[in-house]
Amino acid sequence: FSCALLALVLVFCGVFGVKMDVEFKGGSMITLAYEGDADLNDLKSTISTELNKSNLTLQTGSDISGNQTLTVTLPGSDTLTTEELDGLLATLNEQYPDNAFVQNEVSNVDATIGKEFMLKSIVALVAACVLILLYVAYRFRRIGGLKAGSTAIVALLHDMLVVFGVFVILRIPLNGNFIAALLTILGYSINDTVVIYDRIRENTGLYGKKMSLPELVNLSINQSFARSLMTSITTCLALGVVCVISVIYRLDSIYSFAFPLLFGMVSGVYSTICIATPLWVDWKNKKKAPKKA
């Protein structure tokens, strides 16, 4: 199942590509306040024509004052000039006078800065994985901590792939929400794995000489399953409510974080039970092939 999932994500990446937001690719981000209802499709067509750009994305939300906002993202190496911005505002207010568009904020990100931010984000993810590996290896050193940590990292990579796949398949541009979702999944998923490893360590002292390793691990998983399931269900329910509210109020920036994270939570339970611990058992039981004479 995991291999099929990996293949599906890779196929989507190869066929449709991976969309990058301004934070990673560079470009401009304009935040406009407006009133009333707005048709995003019409607005996108108008803005594309005015700025002569076809790869822009629109997101609705609200500012700290409760005003409705429209965020226009224009990834690329070119940034907006003051004249282009003034012309855009004039056109929007001319064609949609009832919406009363007002400029809130404009951010221009150089492509070099975007690549630097992306590199730092990758370094943060790698550092988190390394620290998790060292922590698990030390904490469970009596039951083969390095192997346990390594298989836990494999499970975490699987979970991050799931989150990445949701962004790719739903055509959500990779941005700061993507990195935040990955780091959040790392914490939740490793927590489930550590709980099961703790139970394995306890049962090793109780049944180590009475059970084979697969039987002992299977017992530990069954004993921890209800706890892991209920914790994940509770978290997923909360995320589900956040997703529904973000859809109702058109809070796209929140939705693009909560919805992929929801899939990551489900993947975290699956990977702990079906990837991390079975791989660890296989590694522990692996015997060297007899040498041929």
N, C-alpha and C positions, 0 to 999 in steps of 0.2 A: 504493500500500500504506500509506504513511504517513498519507495523508488518511483512508483507511478506518479506520485505527487510531485516529486522532483522533476521528472520528465515533463509533466504538464507545465510547470512554471518555466522551465527552460525553453519549451516550445513557444510559449507566449512571449517570452523575452526576445527570442529570435525572430518571431513573425511581426510582433507589434512594437517591440522596443521597450525601453524603460523611460518613463517621463521624469524629468528632473525639474524641481522647482527653482525659483530664483536663488534661494539660499545656497544651492549646490552648483547651479549652472551660471549664475550671474544674470543680470537684467534689471527690470524695474518692477516695483510693487506699489500700486496706488490704492489708497483707502479713501472712499468717498462716503459721506453721510447723505441719506436721502429720506424722503417721506413717502407714505402710501405704499402701494404694491408696485412691483417692477417685474416685467417679463424678461428673464435672464437671456432667453434666446434672441429676442429683439435687441437687447442691450449689447450682447456679444457681437451681433452682426454690425451694429452701428459703430462700436468701438473698433472693430477689425477694419472697417472701411476707413474710418477717420485716421487711424494710426498706420494703416497699410501693414498690418501684422495678423497672421492667421493662427499662431500657436498660443494665443492668450487663453487664460482660464479665469472664471469668475467665481467668487465665493461670497455668500451673504453672512452677516453676523450682526453684532451690536457692540457699541463702545461702552465705556464705564458710565456714561450718562443715560444709557438705555436707548440711544438713537440707533436706527437701522443703518448698517454699513454695507458697502459693496467694495470688495477687494479685487482689484484687477491685477493679475500677475502676467508679466511679459518676460519670460525667460529668453536669454540670448546675450550676445556680447555687446549689443547696442543699448544705451540707456536713453531715457526720455529727456528732451530739452524743455525749458520753460515755455517756449512757444508752442510746442506740441501739446503740453499739458493744458495751457490756456485755451487752445483751440478745441481740445477734447471736452473741457468743461462747458464751453460756449455751445458746442454742438449738442451735448446731452441736455442742457437746459432749454435749448431751442426746440428739440424734438420731444422732450418729456418734461414740459413745464410744471406739471403737477407733482413731480418727484423732488424738485428743488435740490438738485445735487450740489454739494459743497465739499471742497477738498479738505480732508482730515490730515492725511500724511502721505508722503512720497518717499520711497526708499530705492536708491540706485545702488546695485551691488555689482562691482567689477567681476568679470569672469575669473580672474586670478584669485580674488578673495573667496569666491564661491568654491573653487577647487580646494583652497586651503582649509575652508570650513569642513568640506567633505572629508578631507584627509584626517583632520583632527577628530571627526566623528568616528571614523574607522578605527583610529588609534584608541579611542575611548572604549569601543566595543571589544577590541582585542585585549586591552588591559583588563577589562572586567572578566573576560573568559579566563585569562591567566590567573588572576587573583582567586577566582572561584575554584580553579583546578588545584591551586596550592592549598586553599582552605580545606577542600574535601580530602585531598591526599593526606594532610596532617591529621584532620579530625578522625578519619577512619583508617589510620595507618595499621591498626591491628587486624583488619580484615582485607588488607590489600588496597590501601587508600589511593595509590597512584592509578591503579586500574579502574577503581570506582570513579575517581575524578575524571579520567579520560573518557569513560563511557557517558558520564554525566554531560560532559562538554559536547559529545556527539549528539545527545538528545537536545541540548540547548541550540546547537546549530540547526537542527531540524525545526525547532520552534521558530527560530528567526527566519528560516526559509519560508515557513507558512505565512508569517506576517508580511514578508517581502512579496510572496505570491499574491496575497490579497491586494496589496498596493498595485502590483503589475496588472492583475486581471481586471480590477475595477478602474484602471487607468487613473489612479490617484498619483499625482506627482510626488516624488520622494522629497521630503523636507524635514524640518525639525521634529514634526510629529512622528515621522518614521523612526528617527533615532530614539526619541522618547519611548515609543512603543516597544522597540527592541530591548532597551535597557529595563523597562518594566517587566517584560516577559522573562528576562534573565533572572530577575529576583523571584518572581512567582514560581517559575518552573523548577529552579534549583531548590526552592523550599520544599516542594513535593518530593523531590528526589532525596533530599537529606532526611526527611521523615522516614522514608522506607529504608534507607541505609541505617538509620538509628535502630529501627526495629530488627533489621538483619543482624546488627552487632549484638543486640540484647539476646536474640534467639540463638546466636552462635554460642554464647555462654551457657544457655539452657539446654539446647538440643544438638550442639555441635557434634557430639559423638553418637547421637541416636538417629540422625537424619543425614541424607545426602545433601549436598549444596543446593541442587535444584529444588528439592522438597522444602528445604529450610527457607529459601528465597520465596517460593510460592506461598508458604505459610505467612511470611512477613508481609507480602503484598496483600494477601487477603485480609490480614489484621489491620492494615493501614488504609485499605481501599475506601471504606465508608467515610473516614475522616477526610481523605483527599477529595472524594466526590462531593461531599457536602460543602467543603470550603470553596471548591471550584464553582459549584452551582450557585452559591451565594454571591460570589464575585461576578459570575456571568449575568445573574439577574440584575445586579446593580448596573453593569455595563449595558445591558439591554435597555434599561430605563433611560440611561444617558443617550443611547442611540435614538430611541423613539423621540425623546424631547428635542434632540438636535435636528431630527428630520422635521418635526412639527414646526419648530421655530426657525428652520433653515440655517442652523449654526454649522456650516460646512466644516469649519476648522476643528470643531469638537468631534464631529462625526468621523472625520478622516483619521482621528486618533483612536476613538472608542471602538469603531466597528472592526478594524484589523486586530485590535487588542483582544476583542471577543474571541476571534478565531485562535489567536495565540494562546489564550487561557485553556481552551478545549484541547489544543495541541499539547500543552504542557502536561496535562494529566495523561494523555495517550503516550507521549514520548517517555515519561517516567516509568510507566508500567510495561510498555511494549518495546521500548528501545534500550533505555539506560540499564535496567536490571538484567534483562535477558542477555545483552551483550557482555555485561560484567560476568555473568555465570559462564557464558561460553569461553570467555578469555581465561577465567580461573581454571576451567576444566580442560583447556586445550593441552594436549600432550604432544610432545615433539615426535615427529614421524621417525620411525626406526631407520637408522642408517643402513644403506645397502652394503653388503660385504664386497 
